[in-house]
């Protein structure tokens, strides 16, 4: 998905915050490279962007595929450049669900054999509330810019890890998990089991794109998380 899908949040938060929406490698307007599409490299991309734009300490918000990338960010780099993590409707299991993996493998087959039809159905499935047809078609077009094999590679890399608990243990900054009720067991429960201080915000009437489907709820929850977060400590204070 392209960075502009975050339009409601970009508009809401840019009035008071410095907001950066990232097109990860091979997505959106970024170069369509066929290498580095795995969590460790994509997490480093985020870190390099934070450093390049002097954003630290940043609140990092990652949706879906970006949830394992933010967990990998914490595992690789710690939280020195981070004020808080927001994990949106993604997976952070400590034990893989074989049925889920089978379903994902079937999805990859569709991506490779019938990309256009699959992408159109997938994009529409992300919403429970009606969206303008022009918006949906624009999103499908943007999604199709990511080469099929690259899309499969990035997703396979994100689900191939059997246990994310070592990475979850490295979350040393405040954490907010926002997800659909149906995904709580895979998206939120593994986080709170290892990090009881993590906040969870559930969405009962929104699809995978919860930040679009229920933008007011999402923005309120994110703003409350930011406003009640402790002030970032200096390096000297942390040491």
Biotite code that builds the C-alpha atoms (Angstrom):
import biotite.structure as struc

atoms = struc.array([
    struc.Atom([0.000, 0.000, 0.000], chain_id="A", res_id=1, res_name="UNK", atom_name="CA", element="C"),
    struc.Atom([1.174, 3.581, -0.656], chain_id="A", res_id=2, res_name="UNK", atom_name="CA", element="C"),
    struc.Atom([1.969, 6.148, 2.011], chain_id="A", res_id=3, res_name="UNK", atom_name="CA", element="C"),
    struc.Atom([-0.965, 8.363, 0.981], chain_id="A", res_id=4, res_name="UNK", atom_name="CA", element="C"),
    struc.Atom([-3.424, 5.805, 2.374], chain_id="A", res_id=5, res_name="UNK", atom_name="CA", element="C"),
    struc.Atom([-2.667, 7.526, 5.695], chain_id="A", res_id=6, res_name="UNK", atom_name="CA", element="C"),
    struc.Atom([-4.326, 10.700, 4.402], chain_id="A", res_id=7, res_name="UNK", atom_name="CA", element="C"),
    struc.Atom([-6.779, 11.131, 7.315], chain_id="A", res_id=8, res_name="UNK", atom_name="CA", element="C"),
    struc.Atom([-3.950, 10.956, 9.865], chain_id="A", res_id=9, res_name="UNK", atom_name="CA", element="C"),
    struc.Atom([-1.586, 13.128, 7.832], chain_id="A", res_id=10, res_name="UNK", atom_name="CA", element="C"),
    struc.Atom([-4.249, 15.819, 7.751], chain_id="A", res_id=11, res_name="UNK", atom_name="CA", element="C"),
    struc.Atom([-5.212, 15.425, 11.410], chain_id="A", res_id=12, res_name="UNK", atom_name="CA", element="C"),
    struc.Atom([-1.741, 15.306, 12.966], chain_id="A", res_id=13, res_name="UNK", atom_name="CA", element="C"),
    struc.Atom([0.235, 17.638, 10.718], chain_id="A", res_id=14, res_name="UNK", atom_name="CA", element="C"),
    struc.Atom([-1.476, 20.615, 12.342], chain_id="A", res_id=15, res_name="UNK", atom_name="CA", element="C"),
    struc.Atom([0.493, 19.947, 15.544], chain_id="A", res_id=16, res_name="UNK", atom_name="CA", element="C"),
    struc.Atom([3.223, 17.429, 14.718], chain_id="A", res_id=17, res_name="UNK", atom_name="CA", element="C"),
    struc.Atom([5.947, 16.772, 12.177], chain_id="A", res_id=18, res_name="UNK", atom_name="CA", element="C"),
    struc.Atom([4.431, 13.910, 10.167], chain_id="A", res_id=19, res_name="UNK", atom_name="CA", element="C"),
    struc.Atom([6.359, 11.695, 7.758], chain_id="A", res_id=20, res_name="UNK", atom_name="CA", element="C"),
    struc.Atom([4.558, 9.031, 5.708], chain_id="A", res_id=21, res_name="UNK", atom_name="CA", element="C"),
    struc.Atom([6.956, 6.475, 4.257], chain_id="A", res_id=22, res_name="UNK", atom_name="CA", element="C"),
    struc.Atom([6.690, 4.524, 1.015], chain_id="A", res_id=23, res_name="UNK", atom_name="CA", element="C"),
    struc.Atom([8.804, 1.477, 1.946], chain_id="A", res_id=24, res_name="UNK", atom_name="CA", element="C"),
    struc.Atom([11.204, 0.076, -0.609], chain_id="A", res_id=25, res_name="UNK", atom_name="CA", element="C"),
    struc.Atom([9.386, -1.340, -3.668], chain_id="A", res_id=26, res_name="UNK", atom_name="CA", element="C"),
    struc.Atom([6.092, 0.283, -2.589], chain_id="A", res_id=27, res_name="UNK", atom_name="CA", element="C"),
    struc.Atom([4.301, 3.470, -3.607], chain_id="A", res_id=28, res_name="UNK", atom_name="CA", element="C"),
    struc.Atom([6.683, 5.975, -5.182], chain_id="A", res_id=29, res_name="UNK", atom_name="CA", element="C"),
    struc.Atom([9.844, 4.310, -3.866], chain_id="A", res_id=30, res_name="UNK", atom_name="CA", element="C"),
    struc.Atom([12.196, 2.479, -6.217], chain_id="A", res_id=31, res_name="UNK", atom_name="CA", element="C"),
    struc.Atom([10.886, -0.965, -7.156], chain_id="A", res_id=32, res_name="UNK", atom_name="CA", element="C"),
    struc.Atom([13.969, -2.856, -6.002], chain_id="A", res_id=33, res_name="UNK", atom_name="CA", element="C"),
    struc.Atom([13.904, -6.652, -5.873], chain_id="A", res_id=34, res_name="UNK", atom_name="CA", element="C"),
    struc.Atom([16.319, -6.920, -2.954], chain_id="A", res_id=35, res_name="UNK", atom_name="CA", element="C"),
    struc.Atom([16.188, -6.045, 0.745], chain_id="A", res_id=36, res_name="UNK", atom_name="CA", element="C"),
    struc.Atom([12.490, -6.780, 1.117], chain_id="A", res_id=37, res_name="UNK", atom_name="CA", element="C"),
    struc.Atom([12.728, -8.494, 4.482], chain_id="A", res_id=38, res_name="UNK", atom_name="CA", element="C"),
    struc.Atom([12.129, -7.114, 8.009], chain_id="A", res_id=39, res_name="UNK", atom_name="CA", element="C"),
    struc.Atom([15.762, -6.572, 8.998], chain_id="A", res_id=40, res_name="UNK", atom_name="CA", element="C"),
    struc.Atom([16.584, -4.441, 5.934], chain_id="A", res_id=41, res_name="UNK", atom_name="CA", element="C"),
    struc.Atom([13.264, -2.612, 5.878], chain_id="A", res_id=42, res_name="UNK", atom_name="CA", element="C"),
    struc.Atom([13.674, -1.822, 9.586], chain_id="A", res_id=43, res_name="UNK", atom_name="CA", element="C"),
    struc.Atom([17.090, -0.356, 8.796], chain_id="A", res_id=44, res_name="UNK", atom_name="CA", element="C"),
    struc.Atom([15.458, 1.734, 6.064], chain_id="A", res_id=45, res_name="UNK", atom_name="CA", element="C"),
    struc.Atom([13.225, 3.262, 8.736], chain_id="A", res_id=46, res_name="UNK", atom_name="CA", element="C"),
    struc.Atom([16.182, 3.950, 11.015], chain_id="A", res_id=47, res_name="UNK", atom_name="CA", element="C"),
    struc.Atom([18.165, 5.543, 8.196], chain_id="A", res_id=48, res_name="UNK", atom_name="CA", element="C"),
    struc.Atom([15.212, 7.786, 7.339], chain_id="A", res_id=49, res_name="UNK", atom_name="CA", element="C"),
    struc.Atom([14.784, 8.822, 10.984], chain_id="A", res_id=50, res_name="UNK", atom_name="CA", element="C"),
    struc.Atom([18.473, 9.691, 11.156], chain_id="A", res_id=51, res_name="UNK", atom_name="CA", element="C"),
    struc.Atom([18.563, 11.409, 7.749], chain_id="A", res_id=52, res_name="UNK", atom_name="CA", element="C"),
    struc.Atom([15.624, 13.683, 8.608], chain_id="A", res_id=53, res_name="UNK", atom_name="CA", element="C"),
    struc.Atom([16.707, 14.168, 12.260], chain_id="A", res_id=54, res_name="UNK", atom_name="CA", element="C"),
    struc.Atom([13.327, 12.937, 13.543], chain_id="A", res_id=55, res_name="UNK", atom_name="CA", element="C"),
    struc.Atom([14.433, 11.331, 16.795], chain_id="A", res_id=56, res_name="UNK", atom_name="CA", element="C"),
    struc.Atom([12.780, 10.711, 19.122], chain_id="A", res_id=57, res_name="UNK", atom_name="CA", element="C"),
    struc.Atom([9.962, 9.643, 16.788], chain_id="A", res_id=58, res_name="UNK", atom_name="CA", element="C"),
    struc.Atom([6.681, 7.880, 17.386], chain_id="A", res_id=59, res_name="UNK", atom_name="CA", element="C"),
    struc.Atom([6.813, 5.026, 14.881], chain_id="A", res_id=60, res_name="UNK", atom_name="CA", element="C"),
    struc.Atom([3.470, 3.848, 13.502], chain_id="A", res_id=61, res_name="UNK", atom_name="CA", element="C"),
    struc.Atom([3.468, 0.617, 11.513], chain_id="A", res_id=62, res_name="UNK", atom_name="CA", element="C"),
    struc.Atom([0.515, -1.110, 9.868], chain_id="A", res_id=63, res_name="UNK", atom_name="CA", element="C"),
    struc.Atom([0.185, -4.752, 8.829], chain_id="A", res_id=64, res_name="UNK", atom_name="CA", element="C"),
    struc.Atom([3.469, -5.728, 7.132], chain_id="A", res_id=65, res_name="UNK", atom_name="CA", element="C"),
    struc.Atom([5.198, -2.946, 9.080], chain_id="A", res_id=66, res_name="UNK", atom_name="CA", element="C"),
    struc.Atom([4.376, -4.471, 12.488], chain_id="A", res_id=67, res_name="UNK", atom_name="CA", element="C"),
    struc.Atom([7.088, -7.159, 12.235], chain_id="A", res_id=68, res_name="UNK", atom_name="CA", element="C"),
    struc.Atom([9.344, -4.490, 10.771], chain_id="A", res_id=69, res_name="UNK", atom_name="CA", element="C"),
    struc.Atom([8.912, -2.282, 13.843], chain_id="A", res_id=70, res_name="UNK", atom_name="CA", element="C"),
    struc.Atom([9.452, -5.279, 16.120], chain_id="A", res_id=71, res_name="UNK", atom_name="CA", element="C"),
    struc.Atom([12.640, -5.978, 14.189], chain_id="A", res_id=72, res_name="UNK", atom_name="CA", element="C"),
    struc.Atom([13.583, -2.298, 14.539], chain_id="A", res_id=73, res_name="UNK", atom_name="CA", element="C"),
    struc.Atom([13.343, -2.601, 18.326], chain_id="A", res_id=74, res_name="UNK", atom_name="CA", element="C"),
    struc.Atom([15.268, -5.869, 18.307], chain_id="A", res_id=75, res_name="UNK", atom_name="CA", element="C"),
    struc.Atom([18.099, -4.546, 16.139], chain_id="A", res_id=76, res_name="UNK", atom_name="CA", element="C"),
    struc.Atom([18.461, -0.966, 17.319], chain_id="A", res_id=77, res_name="UNK", atom_name="CA", element="C"),
    struc.Atom([16.715, -0.503, 20.656], chain_id="A", res_id=78, res_name="UNK", atom_name="CA", element="C"),
    struc.Atom([14.699, 2.605, 21.383], chain_id="A", res_id=79, res_name="UNK", atom_name="CA", element="C"),
    struc.Atom([17.279, 5.400, 21.365], chain_id="A", res_id=80, res_name="UNK", atom_name="CA", element="C"),
    struc.Atom([15.621, 7.060, 18.368], chain_id="A", res_id=81, res_name="UNK", atom_name="CA", element="C"),
    struc.Atom([12.072, 6.153, 19.417], chain_id="A", res_id=82, res_name="UNK", atom_name="CA", element="C"),
    struc.Atom([9.537, 7.792, 21.685], chain_id="A", res_id=83, res_name="UNK", atom_name="CA", element="C"),
    struc.Atom([6.850, 5.163, 21.213], chain_id="A", res_id=84, res_name="UNK", atom_name="CA", element="C"),
    struc.Atom([5.695, 2.312, 18.988], chain_id="A", res_id=85, res_name="UNK", atom_name="CA", element="C"),
    struc.Atom([2.215, 2.013, 17.472], chain_id="A", res_id=86, res_name="UNK", atom_name="CA", element="C"),
    struc.Atom([1.486, -1.450, 16.064], chain_id="A", res_id=87, res_name="UNK", atom_name="CA", element="C"),
    struc.Atom([-1.559, -1.443, 13.790], chain_id="A", res_id=88, res_name="UNK", atom_name="CA", element="C"),
    struc.Atom([-3.473, -4.595, 12.814], chain_id="A", res_id=89, res_name="UNK", atom_name="CA", element="C"),
    struc.Atom([-0.419, -6.769, 12.261], chain_id="A", res_id=90, res_name="UNK", atom_name="CA", element="C"),
    struc.Atom([0.858, -10.065, 13.628], chain_id="A", res_id=91, res_name="UNK", atom_name="CA", element="C"),
    struc.Atom([3.216, -10.566, 16.548], chain_id="A", res_id=92, res_name="UNK", atom_name="CA", element="C"),
    struc.Atom([2.731, -14.200, 17.460], chain_id="A", res_id=93, res_name="UNK", atom_name="CA", element="C"),
    struc.Atom([4.883, -16.300, 19.763], chain_id="A", res_id=94, res_name="UNK", atom_name="CA", element="C"),
    struc.Atom([3.645, -19.491, 18.073], chain_id="A", res_id=95, res_name="UNK", atom_name="CA", element="C"),
    struc.Atom([2.615, -19.804, 14.451], chain_id="A", res_id=96, res_name="UNK", atom_name="CA", element="C"),
    struc.Atom([-0.900, -20.877, 13.539], chain_id="A", res_id=97, res_name="UNK", atom_name="CA", element="C"),
    struc.Atom([-0.601, -23.573, 10.870], chain_id="A", res_id=98, res_name="UNK", atom_name="CA", element="C"),
    struc.Atom([-4.043, -22.825, 9.447], chain_id="A", res_id=99, res_name="UNK", atom_name="CA", element="C"),
    struc.Atom([-3.183, -19.146, 9.081], chain_id="A", res_id=100, res_name="UNK", atom_name="CA", element="C"),
    struc.Atom([0.095, -19.967, 7.317], chain_id="A", res_id=101, res_name="UNK", atom_name="CA", element="C"),
    struc.Atom([-1.765, -22.241, 4.898], chain_id="A", res_id=102, res_name="UNK", atom_name="CA", element="C"),
    struc.Atom([-4.156, -19.405, 4.133], chain_id="A", res_id=103, res_name="UNK", atom_name="CA", element="C"),
    struc.Atom([-1.296, -17.030, 3.459], chain_id="A", res_id=104, res_name="UNK", atom_name="CA", element="C"),
    struc.Atom([0.376, -19.519, 1.103], chain_id="A", res_id=105, res_name="UNK", atom_name="CA", element="C"),
    struc.Atom([-2.876, -19.745, -0.838], chain_id="A", res_id=106, res_name="UNK", atom_name="CA", element="C"),
    struc.Atom([-2.959, -15.953, -1.031], chain_id="A", res_id=107, res_name="UNK", atom_name="CA", element="C"),
    struc.Atom([0.563, -15.852, -2.446], chain_id="A", res_id=108, res_name="UNK", atom_name="CA", element="C"),
    struc.Atom([-0.510, -18.242, -5.170], chain_id="A", res_id=109, res_name="UNK", atom_name="CA", element="C"),
    struc.Atom([-3.262, -15.813, -6.159], chain_id="A", res_id=110, res_name="UNK", atom_name="CA", element="C"),
    struc.Atom([-0.830, -12.873, -6.149], chain_id="A", res_id=111, res_name="UNK", atom_name="CA", element="C"),
    struc.Atom([1.361, -14.706, -8.646], chain_id="A", res_id=112, res_name="UNK", atom_name="CA", element="C"),
    struc.Atom([-1.341, -16.167, -10.895], chain_id="A", res_id=113, res_name="UNK", atom_name="CA", element="C"),
    struc.Atom([-4.115, -13.567, -10.900], chain_id="A", res_id=114, res_name="UNK", atom_name="CA", element="C"),
    struc.Atom([-2.661, -10.383, -9.463], chain_id="A", res_id=115, res_name="UNK", atom_name="CA", element="C"),
    struc.Atom([-5.169, -7.831, -10.769], chain_id="A", res_id=116, res_name="UNK", atom_name="CA", element="C"),
    struc.Atom([-8.305, -9.680, -9.664], chain_id="A", res_id=117, res_name="UNK", atom_name="CA", element="C"),
    struc.Atom([-6.778, -10.634, -6.327], chain_id="A", res_id=118, res_name="UNK", atom_name="CA", element="C"),
    struc.Atom([-5.607, -7.079, -5.599], chain_id="A", res_id=119, res_name="UNK", atom_name="CA", element="C"),
    struc.Atom([-8.990, -5.585, -6.414], chain_id="A", res_id=120, res_name="UNK", atom_name="CA", element="C"),
    struc.Atom([-10.723, -8.027, -4.063], chain_id="A", res_id=121, res_name="UNK", atom_name="CA", element="C"),
    struc.Atom([-8.117, -7.564, -1.350], chain_id="A", res_id=122, res_name="UNK", atom_name="CA", element="C"),
    struc.Atom([-8.298, -3.771, -1.394], chain_id="A", res_id=123, res_name="UNK", atom_name="CA", element="C"),
    struc.Atom([-12.088, -3.835, -1.161], chain_id="A", res_id=124, res_name="UNK", atom_name="CA", element="C"),
    struc.Atom([-11.920, -6.360, 1.680], chain_id="A", res_id=125, res_name="UNK", atom_name="CA", element="C"),
    struc.Atom([-9.905, -3.931, 3.827], chain_id="A", res_id=126, res_name="UNK", atom_name="CA", element="C"),
    struc.Atom([-13.013, -1.844, 4.539], chain_id="A", res_id=127, res_name="UNK", atom_name="CA", element="C"),
    struc.Atom([-16.334, -2.439, 6.237], chain_id="A", res_id=128, res_name="UNK", atom_name="CA", element="C"),
    struc.Atom([-17.646, 0.994, 5.356], chain_id="A", res_id=129, res_name="UNK", atom_name="CA", element="C"),
    struc.Atom([-18.278, 2.099, 1.756], chain_id="A", res_id=130, res_name="UNK", atom_name="CA", element="C"),
    struc.Atom([-15.399, 3.950, 0.115], chain_id="A", res_id=131, res_name="UNK", atom_name="CA", element="C"),
    struc.Atom([-15.526, 6.040, -3.079], chain_id="A", res_id=132, res_name="UNK", atom_name="CA", element="C"),
    struc.Atom([-14.955, 3.949, -6.187], chain_id="A", res_id=133, res_name="UNK", atom_name="CA", element="C"),
    struc.Atom([-12.343, 6.389, -7.477], chain_id="A", res_id=134, res_name="UNK", atom_name="CA", element="C"),
    struc.Atom([-10.409, 6.031, -4.211], chain_id="A", res_id=135, res_name="UNK", atom_name="CA", element="C"),
    struc.Atom([-10.514, 2.215, -4.346], chain_id="A", res_id=136, res_name="UNK", atom_name="CA", element="C"),
    struc.Atom([-9.349, 2.109, -7.968], chain_id="A", res_id=137, res_name="UNK", atom_name="CA", element="C"),
    struc.Atom([-6.514, 4.520, -7.204], chain_id="A", res_id=138, res_name="UNK", atom_name="CA", element="C"),
    struc.Atom([-5.441, 2.287, -4.322], chain_id="A", res_id=139, res_name="UNK", atom_name="CA", element="C"),
    struc.Atom([-5.555, -0.833, -6.489], chain_id="A", res_id=140, res_name="UNK", atom_name="CA", element="C"),
    struc.Atom([-3.417, 0.900, -9.111], chain_id="A", res_id=141, res_name="UNK", atom_name="CA", element="C"),
    struc.Atom([-0.879, 1.945, -6.482], chain_id="A", res_id=142, res_name="UNK", atom_name="CA", element="C"),
    struc.Atom([-0.744, -1.556, -5.013], chain_id="A", res_id=143, res_name="UNK", atom_name="CA", element="C"),
    struc.Atom([-0.136, -3.125, -8.415], chain_id="A", res_id=144, res_name="UNK", atom_name="CA", element="C"),
    struc.Atom([3.048, -1.066, -8.798], chain_id="A", res_id=145, res_name="UNK", atom_name="CA", element="C"),
    struc.Atom([4.809, -3.441, -6.393], chain_id="A", res_id=146, res_name="UNK", atom_name="CA", element="C"),
    struc.Atom([6.055, -6.371, -8.499], chain_id="A", res_id=147, res_name="UNK", atom_name="CA", element="C"),
    struc.Atom([4.248, -9.632, -7.610], chain_id="A", res_id=148, res_name="UNK", atom_name="CA", element="C"),
    struc.Atom([7.321, -11.638, -6.648], chain_id="A", res_id=149, res_name="UNK", atom_name="CA", element="C"),
    struc.Atom([8.619, -8.757, -4.540], chain_id="A", res_id=150, res_name="UNK", atom_name="CA", element="C"),
    struc.Atom([5.264, -8.492, -2.761], chain_id="A", res_id=151, res_name="UNK", atom_name="CA", element="C"),
    struc.Atom([5.314, -12.215, -2.016], chain_id="A", res_id=152, res_name="UNK", atom_name="CA", element="C"),
    struc.Atom([8.937, -12.050, -0.848], chain_id="A", res_id=153, res_name="UNK", atom_name="CA", element="C"),
    struc.Atom([8.232, -9.211, 1.590], chain_id="A", res_id=154, res_name="UNK", atom_name="CA", element="C"),
    struc.Atom([5.187, -10.937, 3.035], chain_id="A", res_id=155, res_name="UNK", atom_name="CA", element="C"),
    struc.Atom([6.810, -14.379, 3.296], chain_id="A", res_id=156, res_name="UNK", atom_name="CA", element="C"),
    struc.Atom([9.725, -12.833, 5.172], chain_id="A", res_id=157, res_name="UNK", atom_name="CA", element="C"),
    struc.Atom([7.331, -11.247, 7.662], chain_id="A", res_id=158, res_name="UNK", atom_name="CA", element="C"),
    struc.Atom([5.439, -14.464, 8.509], chain_id="A", res_id=159, res_name="UNK", atom_name="CA", element="C"),
    struc.Atom([8.279, -16.978, 8.336], chain_id="A", res_id=160, res_name="UNK", atom_name="CA", element="C"),
    struc.Atom([9.485, -16.272, 11.859], chain_id="A", res_id=161, res_name="UNK", atom_name="CA", element="C"),
    struc.Atom([7.972, -18.734, 14.334], chain_id="A", res_id=162, res_name="UNK", atom_name="CA", element="C"),
    struc.Atom([8.389, -16.679, 17.506], chain_id="A", res_id=163, res_name="UNK", atom_name="CA", element="C"),
    struc.Atom([8.487, -12.904, 17.893], chain_id="A", res_id=164, res_name="UNK", atom_name="CA", element="C"),
    struc.Atom([8.927, -12.948, 21.685], chain_id="A", res_id=165, res_name="UNK", atom_name="CA", element="C"),
    struc.Atom([12.663, -12.030, 21.609], chain_id="A", res_id=166, res_name="UNK", atom_name="CA", element="C"),
    struc.Atom([11.792, -8.944, 19.555], chain_id="A", res_id=167, res_name="UNK", atom_name="CA", element="C"),
    struc.Atom([8.790, -8.056, 21.739], chain_id="A", res_id=168, res_name="UNK", atom_name="CA", element="C"),
    struc.Atom([11.115, -8.210, 24.752], chain_id="A", res_id=169, res_name="UNK", atom_name="CA", element="C"),
    struc.Atom([13.175, -5.398, 23.180], chain_id="A", res_id=170, res_name="UNK", atom_name="CA", element="C"),
    struc.Atom([10.249, -2.942, 23.147], chain_id="A", res_id=171, res_name="UNK", atom_name="CA", element="C"),
    struc.Atom([11.700, -0.527, 25.682], chain_id="A", res_id=172, res_name="UNK", atom_name="CA", element="C"),
    struc.Atom([9.394, 2.403, 24.893], chain_id="A", res_id=173, res_name="UNK", atom_name="CA", element="C"),
    struc.Atom([5.622, 2.876, 25.321], chain_id="A", res_id=174, res_name="UNK", atom_name="CA", element="C"),
    struc.Atom([3.563, 0.688, 23.010], chain_id="A", res_id=175, res_name="UNK", atom_name="CA", element="C"),
    struc.Atom([0.055, 1.063, 21.624], chain_id="A", res_id=176, res_name="UNK", atom_name="CA", element="C"),
    struc.Atom([-1.547, -1.824, 19.739], chain_id="A", res_id=177, res_name="UNK", atom_name="CA", element="C"),
    struc.Atom([-4.583, -0.999, 17.599], chain_id="A", res_id=178, res_name="UNK", atom_name="CA", element="C"),
    struc.Atom([-6.390, -3.792, 15.807], chain_id="A", res_id=179, res_name="UNK", atom_name="CA", element="C"),
    struc.Atom([-9.652, -5.349, 14.778], chain_id="A", res_id=180, res_name="UNK", atom_name="CA", element="C"),
    struc.Atom([-11.372, -7.379, 17.500], chain_id="A", res_id=181, res_name="UNK", atom_name="CA", element="C"),
    struc.Atom([-10.992, -10.490, 15.344], chain_id="A", res_id=182, res_name="UNK", atom_name="CA", element="C"),
    struc.Atom([-7.188, -10.124, 15.265], chain_id="A", res_id=183, res_name="UNK", atom_name="CA", element="C"),
    struc.Atom([-6.690, -9.512, 18.986], chain_id="A", res_id=184, res_name="UNK", atom_name="CA", element="C"),
    struc.Atom([-5.316, -12.999, 19.637], chain_id="A", res_id=185, res_name="UNK", atom_name="CA", element="C"),
    struc.Atom([-2.518, -12.605, 17.077], chain_id="A", res_id=186, res_name="UNK", atom_name="CA", element="C"),
    struc.Atom([-2.019, -8.836, 17.107], chain_id="A", res_id=187, res_name="UNK", atom_name="CA", element="C"),
    struc.Atom([-2.411, -7.752, 20.737], chain_id="A", res_id=188, res_name="UNK", atom_name="CA", element="C"),
    struc.Atom([-2.355, -10.692, 23.150], chain_id="A", res_id=189, res_name="UNK", atom_name="CA", element="C"),
    struc.Atom([1.257, -11.754, 22.446], chain_id="A", res_id=190, res_name="UNK", atom_name="CA", element="C"),
    struc.Atom([2.384, -8.166, 23.080], chain_id="A", res_id=191, res_name="UNK", atom_name="CA", element="C"),
    struc.Atom([0.499, -7.669, 26.348], chain_id="A", res_id=192, res_name="UNK", atom_name="CA", element="C"),
    struc.Atom([1.519, -11.114, 27.619], chain_id="A", res_id=193, res_name="UNK", atom_name="CA", element="C"),
    struc.Atom([5.153, -10.035, 27.519], chain_id="A", res_id=194, res_name="UNK", atom_name="CA", element="C"),
    struc.Atom([4.610, -6.295, 28.001], chain_id="A", res_id=195, res_name="UNK", atom_name="CA", element="C"),
    struc.Atom([1.653, -5.709, 30.366], chain_id="A", res_id=196, res_name="UNK", atom_name="CA", element="C"),
    struc.Atom([2.124, -1.938, 30.140], chain_id="A", res_id=197, res_name="UNK", atom_name="CA", element="C"),
    struc.Atom([1.245, -1.937, 26.430], chain_id="A", res_id=198, res_name="UNK", atom_name="CA", element="C"),
    struc.Atom([-2.038, -0.226, 25.634], chain_id="A", res_id=199, res_name="UNK", atom_name="CA", element="C"),
    struc.Atom([-4.598, -1.902, 23.378], chain_id="A", res_id=200, res_name="UNK", atom_name="CA", element="C"),
    struc.Atom([-7.322, -0.196, 21.352], chain_id="A", res_id=201, res_name="UNK", atom_name="CA", element="C"),
    struc.Atom([-9.822, -2.525, 19.670], chain_id="A", res_id=202, res_name="UNK", atom_name="CA", element="C"),
    struc.Atom([-11.952, -1.693, 16.635], chain_id="A", res_id=203, res_name="UNK", atom_name="CA", element="C"),
    struc.Atom([-15.287, -3.496, 16.425], chain_id="A", res_id=204, res_name="UNK", atom_name="CA", element="C"),
    struc.Atom([-16.627, -1.979, 13.219], chain_id="A", res_id=205, res_name="UNK", atom_name="CA", element="C"),
    struc.Atom([-13.650, -1.520, 10.922], chain_id="A", res_id=206, res_name="UNK", atom_name="CA", element="C"),
    struc.Atom([-11.736, -3.632, 8.440], chain_id="A", res_id=207, res_name="UNK", atom_name="CA", element="C"),
    struc.Atom([-7.995, -4.084, 8.068], chain_id="A", res_id=208, res_name="UNK", atom_name="CA", element="C"),
    struc.Atom([-7.523, -0.412, 7.139], chain_id="A", res_id=209, res_name="UNK", atom_name="CA", element="C"),
    struc.Atom([-8.869, 0.619, 10.540], chain_id="A", res_id=210, res_name="UNK", atom_name="CA", element="C"),
    struc.Atom([-7.291, 4.080, 10.319], chain_id="A", res_id=211, res_name="UNK", atom_name="CA", element="C"),
    struc.Atom([-9.397, 4.859, 7.242], chain_id="A", res_id=212, res_name="UNK", atom_name="CA", element="C"),
    struc.Atom([-12.523, 2.863, 8.082], chain_id="A", res_id=213, res_name="UNK", atom_name="CA", element="C"),
    struc.Atom([-12.806, 4.514, 11.501], chain_id="A", res_id=214, res_name="UNK", atom_name="CA", element="C"),
    struc.Atom([-10.448, 7.468, 11.196], chain_id="A", res_id=215, res_name="UNK", atom_name="CA", element="C"),
    struc.Atom([-11.938, 9.515, 14.092], chain_id="A", res_id=216, res_name="UNK", atom_name="CA", element="C"),
    struc.Atom([-11.550, 6.622, 16.559], chain_id="A", res_id=217, res_name="UNK", atom_name="CA", element="C"),
    struc.Atom([-8.035, 5.876, 15.352], chain_id="A", res_id=218, res_name="UNK", atom_name="CA", element="C"),
    struc.Atom([-6.875, 9.483, 15.496], chain_id="A", res_id=219, res_name="UNK", atom_name="CA", element="C"),
    struc.Atom([-8.351, 10.020, 18.983], chain_id="A", res_id=220, res_name="UNK", atom_name="CA", element="C"),
    struc.Atom([-6.617, 6.929, 20.310], chain_id="A", res_id=221, res_name="UNK", atom_name="CA", element="C"),
    struc.Atom([-3.281, 7.808, 18.738], chain_id="A", res_id=222, res_name="UNK", atom_name="CA", element="C"),
    struc.Atom([-3.446, 11.404, 19.944], chain_id="A", res_id=223, res_name="UNK", atom_name="CA", element="C"),
    struc.Atom([-4.261, 10.290, 23.498], chain_id="A", res_id=224, res_name="UNK", atom_name="CA", element="C"),
    struc.Atom([-1.317, 7.888, 23.418], chain_id="A", res_id=225, res_name="UNK", atom_name="CA", element="C"),
    struc.Atom([1.057, 10.624, 22.276], chain_id="A", res_id=226, res_name="UNK", atom_name="CA", element="C"),
    struc.Atom([-0.232, 13.213, 24.740], chain_id="A", res_id=227, res_name="UNK", atom_name="CA", element="C"),
    struc.Atom([0.045, 10.884, 27.750], chain_id="A", res_id=228, res_name="UNK", atom_name="CA", element="C"),
    struc.Atom([3.453, 9.513, 26.847], chain_id="A", res_id=229, res_name="UNK", atom_name="CA", element="C"),
    struc.Atom([6.343, 10.410, 29.158], chain_id="A", res_id=230, res_name="UNK", atom_name="CA", element="C"),
    struc.Atom([8.688, 13.022, 27.790], chain_id="A", res_id=231, res_name="UNK", atom_name="CA", element="C"),
    struc.Atom([11.606, 11.427, 25.956], chain_id="A", res_id=232, res_name="UNK", atom_name="CA", element="C"),
    struc.Atom([14.693, 11.085, 28.115], chain_id="A", res_id=233, res_name="UNK", atom_name="CA", element="C"),
    struc.Atom([18.021, 12.440, 26.963], chain_id="A", res_id=234, res_name="UNK", atom_name="CA", element="C"),
    struc.Atom([20.884, 10.054, 26.239], chain_id="A", res_id=235, res_name="UNK", atom_name="CA", element="C"),
    struc.Atom([22.569, 11.111, 29.460], chain_id="A", res_id=236, res_name="UNK", atom_name="CA", element="C"),
    struc.Atom([19.433, 10.378, 31.492], chain_id="A", res_id=237, res_name="UNK", atom_name="CA", element="C"),
    struc.Atom([19.048, 6.929, 29.881], chain_id="A", res_id=238, res_name="UNK", atom_name="CA", element="C"),
    struc.Atom([22.659, 6.123, 30.682], chain_id="A", res_id=239, res_name="UNK", atom_name="CA", element="C"),
])
